[in-house]
């Protein structure tokens, strides 16, 4: 996905939000915004938003000296999600279509996104997503490819959301490689966040090597790329992964909530819509 003009104000908002979590030093915060302005003026709109996001969060880390500003928030998000895990599992087990319900739950977890907003009611979101119609619903194709595959490459998104992904992984009953970011960026899950969520109990955890807020392939490591190129069934969670991968030629199923109008417009849906979209299927 290309960068839209409306993304530019979002870049500044995200940088200031992360900066304020990392430091109260107004001079450092001003320096972050000044240097990001210099970066953005040279960024072509043809670039994907995660390419710019990677540069922005590198600058936040450099100026504040804080490697993982969202570490505490990620921990709390995961603890909250783990407390909901028994309810999520019972909801799946008591449903008529367990796989579809597990997909809905995984999508509901995508609301745990501090790059977009600070406040949300996760219980309310779960309730709404469980009954909401899909704006794009490639479920039959998802099931068809799932039945034919021997292994799933599951590209994760946010910490806390990982617990919701665990529910779907357990329901698919196939070997899964679960992909996390290499370097902390926003509240995206890294290896330790996935371990806290218990992903290691249901999947093999793999770092893609990227520090971008989306699985930006040109920044990924050789191990991930070797697996990605051979994968016949890829799941990509969230907006950042959609931004990074929506123009790829690989078969990918995107699971997400459209949390901003730019993403919604690019996909062709409305804000707050839920999406199960396959490409190259």
WORA-V746883 format. One record per residue. N is the residue number from 1. PSI is psi in whole degrees, -180 to 180 (NA if undefined). OMEGA is omega in whole degrees, 0 to 359 (999 if undefined). Layout:
n=N psi=PSI omega=OMEGA
n=N psi=PSI omega=OMEGA
This chain:
n=1 psi=139 omega=179
n=2 psi=170 omega=174
n=3 psi=131 omega=176
n=4 psi=159 omega=180
n=5 psi=-35 omega=180
n=6 psi=-19 omega=177
n=7 psi=-27 omega=187
n=8 psi=-45 omega=177
n=9 psi=-33 omega=178
n=10 psi=-38 omega=178
n=11 psi=-46 omega=180
n=12 psi=-42 omega=180
n=13 psi=-43 omega=180
n=14 psi=-42 omega=181
n=15 psi=-43 omega=180
n=16 psi=-39 omega=179
n=17 psi=-49 omega=179
n=18 psi=-40 omega=179
n=19 psi=-41 omega=181
n=20 psi=-28 omega=174
n=21 psi=-35 omega=185
n=22 psi=-32 omega=186
n=23 psi=155 omega=173
n=24 psi=5 omega=182
n=25 psi=108 omega=184
n=26 psi=-32 omega=179
n=27 psi=-40 omega=177
n=28 psi=-39 omega=179
n=29 psi=-42 omega=177
n=30 psi=-41 omega=180
n=31 psi=-39 omega=177
n=32 psi=-50 omega=183
n=33 psi=-39 omega=178
n=34 psi=-47 omega=184
n=35 psi=-31 omega=176
n=36 psi=-37 omega=175
n=37 psi=-39 omega=178
n=38 psi=-36 omega=179
n=39 psi=-49 omega=188
n=40 psi=-33 omega=183
n=41 psi=-20 omega=180
n=42 psi=5 omega=182
n=43 psi=122 omega=177
n=44 psi=147 omega=180
n=45 psi=-16 omega=179
n=46 psi=-19 omega=177
n=47 psi=152 omega=174
n=48 psi=152 omega=177
n=49 psi=-39 omega=178
n=50 psi=-27 omega=177
n=51 psi=-44 omega=178
n=52 psi=-40 omega=179
n=53 psi=-39 omega=179
n=54 psi=-44 omega=180
n=55 psi=-38 omega=181
n=56 psi=-48 omega=184
n=57 psi=-26 omega=170
n=58 psi=-40 omega=180
n=59 psi=-40 omega=177
n=60 psi=-45 omega=179
n=61 psi=-42 omega=183
n=62 psi=-45 omega=186
n=63 psi=-39 omega=182
n=64 psi=-24 omega=184
n=65 psi=7 omega=180
n=66 psi=117 omega=185
n=67 psi=-39 omega=185
n=68 psi=78 omega=183
n=69 psi=-31 omega=185
n=70 psi=14 omega=186
n=71 psi=-49 omega=180
n=72 psi=-42 omega=180
n=73 psi=-40 omega=178
n=74 psi=-43 omega=178
n=75 psi=-47 omega=181
n=76 psi=-39 omega=179
n=77 psi=-42 omega=180
n=78 psi=-41 omega=177
n=79 psi=-43 omega=179
n=80 psi=-43 omega=180
n=81 psi=-40 omega=178
n=82 psi=-35 omega=177
n=83 psi=-28 omega=179
n=84 psi=-14 omega=188
n=85 psi=-47 omega=179
n=86 psi=-39 omega=177
n=87 psi=-42 omega=180
n=88 psi=-44 omega=180
n=89 psi=-43 omega=180
n=90 psi=-34 omega=177
n=91 psi=-43 omega=177
n=92 psi=-49 omega=185
n=93 psi=-26 omega=181
n=94 psi=6 omega=183
n=95 psi=162 omega=179
n=96 psi=-33 omega=179
n=97 psi=96 omega=188
n=98 psi=-40 omega=180
n=99 psi=-46 omega=180
n=100 psi=-40 omega=179
n=101 psi=-39 omega=177
n=102 psi=-36 omega=175
n=103 psi=-45 omega=178
n=104 psi=-43 omega=180
n=105 psi=-43 omega=177
n=106 psi=-43 omega=179
n=107 psi=-40 omega=179
n=108 psi=-37 omega=179
n=109 psi=-18 omega=181
n=110 psi=-9 omega=178
n=111 psi=-17 omega=182
n=112 psi=75 omega=189
n=113 psi=101 omega=183
n=114 psi=0 omega=171
n=115 psi=-23 omega=183
n=116 psi=-46 omega=181
n=117 psi=163 omega=184
n=118 psi=-27 omega=190
n=119 psi=133 omega=175
n=120 psi=156 omega=177
n=121 psi=103 omega=189
n=122 psi=-37 omega=178
n=123 psi=-40 omega=178
n=124 psi=-41 omega=179
n=125 psi=-44 omega=178
n=126 psi=-48 omega=180
n=127 psi=-45 omega=182
n=128 psi=-43 omega=183
n=129 psi=-32 omega=180
n=130 psi=-23 omega=182
n=131 psi=-6 omega=186
n=132 psi=144 omega=173
n=133 psi=146 omega=176
n=134 psi=141 omega=173
n=135 psi=-37 omega=173
n=136 psi=131 omega=192
n=137 psi=79 omega=179
n=138 psi=48 omega=187
n=139 psi=-43 omega=180
n=140 psi=-40 omega=178
n=141 psi=-37 omega=176
n=142 psi=-50 omega=181
n=143 psi=-40 omega=181
n=144 psi=-47 omega=180
n=145 psi=-35 omega=178
n=146 psi=-42 omega=180
n=147 psi=-29 omega=184
n=148 psi=-17 omega=187
n=149 psi=153 omega=175
n=150 psi=-17 omega=183
n=151 psi=145 omega=182
n=152 psi=133 omega=171
n=153 psi=112 omega=188
n=154 psi=108 omega=183
n=155 psi=108 omega=185
n=156 psi=176 omega=182
n=157 psi=-92 omega=191
n=158 psi=152 omega=172
n=159 psi=144 omega=187
n=160 psi=-52 omega=172
n=161 psi=-28 omega=179
n=162 psi=-36 omega=179
n=163 psi=-39 omega=178
n=164 psi=-36 omega=176
n=165 psi=-37 omega=179
n=166 psi=-39 omega=179
n=167 psi=-44 omega=180
n=168 psi=-42 omega=180
n=169 psi=-44 omega=180
n=170 psi=-35 omega=183
n=171 psi=-29 omega=182
n=172 psi=-26 omega=174
n=173 psi=43 omega=174
n=174 psi=154 omega=175
n=175 psi=136 omega=185
n=176 psi=135 omega=166
n=177 psi=119 omega=184
n=178 psi=123 omega=189
n=179 psi=131 omega=178
n=180 psi=170 omega=177
n=181 psi=155 omega=177
n=182 psi=-42 omega=186
n=183 psi=140 omega=179
n=184 psi=131 omega=177
n=185 psi=125 omega=189
n=186 psi=-135 omega=176
n=187 psi=25 omega=176
n=188 psi=146 omega=183
n=189 psi=132 omega=168
n=190 psi=-176 omega=187
n=191 psi=-49 omega=183
n=192 psi=-35 omega=179
n=193 psi=-39 omega=179
n=194 psi=-38 omega=177
n=195 psi=-46 omega=179
n=196 psi=-35 omega=181
n=197 psi=-10 omega=181
n=198 psi=17 omega=180
n=199 psi=-31 omega=180
n=200 psi=-18 omega=179
n=201 psi=-18 omega=186
n=202 psi=-6 omega=184
n=203 psi=165 omega=171
n=204 psi=125 omega=182
n=205 psi=133 omega=181
n=206 psi=131 omega=172
n=207 psi=133 omega=179
n=208 psi=-14 omega=179
n=209 psi=-7 omega=185
n=210 psi=153 omega=171
n=211 psi=9 omega=180
n=212 psi=153 omega=176
n=213 psi=57 omega=185
n=214 psi=152 omega=187
n=215 psi=77 omega=183
n=216 psi=108 omega=193
n=217 psi=-38 omega=183
n=218 psi=-8 omega=176
n=219 psi=5 omega=183
n=220 psi=158 omega=182
n=221 psi=168 omega=184
n=222 psi=-36 omega=181
n=223 psi=-48 omega=178
n=224 psi=-47 omega=184
n=225 psi=-36 omega=177
n=226 psi=-42 omega=179
n=227 psi=-43 omega=182
n=228 psi=-45 omega=183
n=229 psi=-26 omega=181
n=230 psi=-8 omega=186
n=231 psi=138 omega=177
n=232 psi=-6 omega=179
n=233 psi=108 omega=182
n=234 psi=131 omega=171
n=235 psi=131 omega=178
n=236 psi=122 omega=184
n=237 psi=138 omega=165
n=238 psi=171 omega=185
n=239 psi=-43 omega=182
n=240 psi=-40 omega=178
n=241 psi=-33 omega=173
n=242 psi=-45 omega=180
n=243 psi=-39 omega=185
n=244 psi=-30 omega=193
n=245 psi=-3 omega=188
n=246 psi=-18 omega=179
n=247 psi=9 omega=181
n=248 psi=163 omega=182
n=249 psi=-2 omega=180
n=250 psi=153 omega=172
n=251 psi=117 omega=182
n=252 psi=138 omega=170
n=253 psi=121 omega=179
n=254 psi=131 omega=176
n=255 psi=119 omega=183
n=256 psi=165 omega=165
n=257 psi=133 omega=176
n=258 psi=100 omega=189
n=259 psi=-7 omega=175
n=260 psi=158 omega=187
n=261 psi=-26 omega=180
n=262 psi=-48 omega=177
n=263 psi=-46 omega=180
n=264 psi=-44 omega=180
n=265 psi=-42 omega=181
n=266 psi=-38 omega=180
n=267 psi=-29 omega=183
n=268 psi=34 omega=179
n=269 psi=-172 omega=178
n=270 psi=159 omega=174
n=271 psi=143 omega=179
n=272 psi=0 omega=175
n=273 psi=152 omega=175
n=274 psi=145 omega=194
n=275 psi=131 omega=166
n=276 psi=94 omega=189
n=277 psi=125 omega=175
n=278 psi=143 omega=172
n=279 psi=150 omega=181
n=280 psi=40 omega=181
n=281 psi=NA omega=999
